[in-house]
């Protein structure tokens, strides 16, 4: 669908494999205090060798306080004609409070960039009445309409008071390109991509996002086909040429639509083995059995470590066998997550409570207010 960068067409992980490649990092101030995006760029840059320049990106929360009641759409366009078509669609479904190019700086490491625009919007009251759905479902459906129905347009971020910034390139270069040090937020996540059997392209870089949910992921999903077929039965459209996309939609489905907590989501997508469940106490066993049976086709198999971002905090999670590295740490109200401890020490040399979570254990860092 898209053609962003010649390197994206030519290189895949199978041609030059780093089995544990990809890097993830996250920072949150649980007090809600906002801080510069410079630190997350420093953190992910420590893990440069885990990337190969085919994708890097960031999710940032709390960065649009002046428009916090609006959905912030970040959109890639192939050309001006596609932009005009997409804006006509937006004008029919939303009230647009503000629109502009997303500020970037020209650097030699980032090339073949699409048009990159930002819109602060609220759903049309008349359209909401006509469709008789809540506004979050309205936004999700309209994003799928754009991404599958308007060729050359891709909404890569659509949450309130948050935004995703991603590109083909090393993550530190992507952060420089988007001038991330000029943003302030209460939480940031980052990803350095080493594509797993999928092309490196602007839309395929991490994070993947829907509404305020974002996912950065290191690993490979062997259950992708089963997970994709299941989630598409519930109205989701997987069109972005990567296995990580489906994880984002599973998170949205289980949290927003089914009301599961993040600990319950972990027990679903990284479910304990049956022999482990058998050794649990009665209440825990009952819950684990229910989740495994109720959502069996949403079990994610294969090696992974991921960070889930949402408006209320960050969640760290490994696969149940812990086949990918992940470290968490704290210092006062600040909490850190990264593929390597060095990425945390780079920005917090005296961090505390440093540990590697167990396989399948969700570490949930929530805002205190």
N, C-alpha and C positions, 0 to 999 in steps of 0.2 A: 504493500500500500504506500509506503514511504520510501524515499531514496536519499537518506541523509548520510553522506560520507562514503567514499569508495572503500575505505577500510572496513566499513560495516558489512559490505557484501563479501569480502574476501576471507575474513578471518573468523574462525570459530574455535571453541576450546579444543575440539578434537585434533586440530592441527598443531597445537602447541599447548600441552596440557599441564596445568598446575593443579593437582588433585584437591588441595585445600584452598585454592584461590578464592578471591573475593574477600573484602574486609567490611566490617560493620562497626559503627561507633554511635554512641548516643550520650547526651547530657541533659539533665533536667534539674532545675531549681524548684524543689517541691513547695517552696514558699510562694511561688508565682512571680518572683522577682525576675525581671528581664535582663539579659546580658547579651553581649555582642556575639555574632556568628563567627568571629575570628577563631575562637577556641575549638569549635568543631572541625574547622579546616585544619588547624594544627594537629588535632588528634588523628584524623584520618590520613594525613600526610605521612605519619610515622610508618604506616603499613603500605607504602607505595609499591613494594615488590609483590603484593598480593593482587595488583591490578595489571592490566596491559594496555590501558588507554582506550578501551572499547566502551567504557561507560563509567560515569561517576555522577553522584547527585546527593541532594540534601532535602530533608523536610524540616520546616521551621514553624514553631507554634507560638502564638502571641505577637506576631510581627505586624499585624494590621489593627492596632487598637482604635484608630479613627474610623475604621469600617468594620468593627467587630460583629455587627449585626448583619452583614452582607456576606454572601457566598463569594469567595475570591476564585474566579476561573482563570487558570493559567493555560494558555492555548498555543500550540505549535501550528503554523500554517506553511504550506508549500509555497504559496504565492498570494498576491493581492486579490486575485479573482476568488480564490477559496475563502479568503478572509471576508470579503464582501458577502458571500453566500452564507457563511456561518453567522455573521453579525445580523443578517436578516432573520435567521432562525432565532437567535437570542432575543432580538427585538420583539418577536412574536410571542415569546414565552416568559420574558423577564422584564422588570424595570431596571434599567442600567443606571447606576449612580455615578460611575466613573469608569473610564477606560483609557489605557495608555500602553505604550511599549514597556516591557519589563526592562529596567536599566541593565545594561551590560557594558563591559569594556572589551575592546578589541585586543586579543592576545594571539600570538602565532600558534599556540598549541590547540586552539579551538577553531575549527574550520567548518565550512559547509552548513552554517547554522540556518535554521528556518526563520521565518518571522515569528517573534515571540511576544505575545500580547497578554495583558491582564485586564480583567473586567470585574467590577464589584456589582453584584446583582442581587435582586430579590425576586422570587417567583411572582408572576402576574396573579393578582387576586382572582380575576375572571377565569384564568386557566386552571387555577387550583379548584375553584368551584365546579368547573366543567368536568375535570377529571376525578374529583372527589377522593383525593389521596392527600396524605400529609406532605409538607413541603420537602422533607428529606427524601422521600420516595420520588417526589416530583423531580428533584435535582438529579438523583441517580438515573432515572429513566431518560431524562433529556440528555445527559452526558453520553449514555449508550447510543442514543439517536445520532448525536454528532459523530461519535467515534466510529460507528458502523455505517452511517448513511451519508456523511459528507466527506468524500475522498479528499485527502490532503489536509484535513483538519483533525487535531487530536487534543482533547482536553486532558491534561495530565495532572491537574490539581483543581479541586472544587469545594474545599472546606471553608468554614468560617474562621477568620482570624488565624489562618495558617497558609502555608504555601510550599510547593515542591519546586525545586530548581535542579534540573538535570540536563546532561548532554553526553555526547561521545567525547571522551577524554579522561585523563587522570583526575581523581576527585579534587585534588588541591588546585588544579587548573580550572576545573568547573567552578569551584568556590570563588576563585579570582575573577573569572569571566562574569559571574553574576553579582560581583561586588558584595559578597555575603557579609563581609565585615561591617557593612553599613546598616545591616538589619539587627534589631534586638528582639529576642524572644525568650520565653521561659523554658523552652525545650527544643533541642535539635537532634536529628539523626543524620547519619552519613553512610555512604556506600561507595566502595571502590570495586568495580565490576571486572570479573574475569568470566565472560559469558559461557554458560554451560549448554552446549549443543544448540544454541540459538544465536542469531546474528546480533552484532553490536550496532545499535541505531539509536537515534535521539529518544524516541518513544519507549524503547526497550531498556533504557538505563533505569536503575533504581533511584529513588523510591517509587513504588507503585501506590496510588492513592485513590480512594473513593470517599467523598464527603470528608470527614476529619480523620479517617483511618488511613494510615500509611504503613508500608512494610518495606524494610530492607532485609536482604536475605543472602546468606552464604550457604551454598549447597546445591543439591539437585533433587528434584521431586520425581521419584520413580512411579508414584501413583497419579501422575498428572492427568492421564486420560480419564480415569475413574472420577477423580475430583472435578475435572472440567465438565464431564457429562452430567454429573450430579448438580453442580451449581448452576449450569445453564437451564436446568429444569425449573429453576426458581427465578428466571428472567434475566440472569446475568449474561453478558456477551463477552466471551474471551477472544480477543482479536489482535493481541499485541505481541504474538510470537515469542512468548516466554512463559515458563512454568510459574514464576513468582506472581504473575497477575492473578492466578486463581487463588492464591493464599489470601490476597487482599479481599477478594469477594467472599471467601469463606469467613473471614473475620467479620466483615460487615453483616453477613447473613446471621451468624451465630450471636453476635452482640446486639446489633440494632433490631433485627427482625425476631430473633428467638429469645432475647433477653438473658443470655448466658453471661456469667461473670468471666473475667479473663482467666481465673483459675479453672473454671469449668471448660472454657475453650481449650486451654492447654490439655486438659484431660480428655478432650475430644480429638484434637488434631495430632497430639503426641501421646495417645492413650497408653496406659500401662498394659503390659502383657497379661494375658488371662491368668497365668500362674501367679503374677504379682497381685492381681485383684483377689485371688482366692485367699491370700494371707491377710487381707485388710479386715478391719473391724466392721461390724454390721452396717453402720450408716455409710461409711466411706465405700464399702463394697457395693451397697445398693446404688449409690450415685454413680460409681464407675461403671457398673454393669448397665445401668440405664443409658449413659452417654455412649458407651461402645455399641450398644444395640440400636439406639435411636439414630445415631449419626455415623454409622459404620462406614459409609462411603465417603465421609469427609476426613477419615484418618489419613494423615500425610505420612508416606513412607519414603525412605531415603535419607541421606545425611543433610541436616540443616541446622543452622543457628540463625535466629532472626530477631529483629527489634520491631515491635508493633508500636506505632505512635498514635495517639488520639488526643482529643482536647483535654482529657483529664489526667494524662500522664504517659509513661513509657512502660513497656513490658518486654522482658528478655526471655527467650525460650530456645532450648536445644531440642533436637530430636531425642527420642527415648533411649537411644543407645549412646548419645553424646558423641557423634562422629565428626562434629565440628567444634572448634574451640570457642569459648566465650568466657569473659571475666566481668564481674561487677564490683563496684566499690562505692564508698560514700565519704562525704566530708561535710559535716553540718547538714544544711538543707540541700546540698548538691548531691546528685547520684550519677554514676557513670556506668556505661556498658561498652564493651569493645571486644573485638576478636582477640586482641593481645593486651596484656597488662601494660606494655610499654606505651600504648596509645593513650592510656589513662594517666600514667606517670608524666607524660609529656606536658599535660595541662594541670595536673594536680600531684606534684611530687610527694606530698605528705598525706595522700588519701588513706582512708581507713576501711576496715571491714572488707578487705579484698578477698574475693573467693570466686571459685568456678562453680556455677550452679550444676546440679545433677541433671542427668538426662531426663527430659520431660517435665522438669521443675520450672514453673512460671515464677519469675521474679518481677513483682509488680511495684513500680514506683509511681505513687499518685500525688497529685497536688493536694496540699493541706487545706485549701479553701476552694 
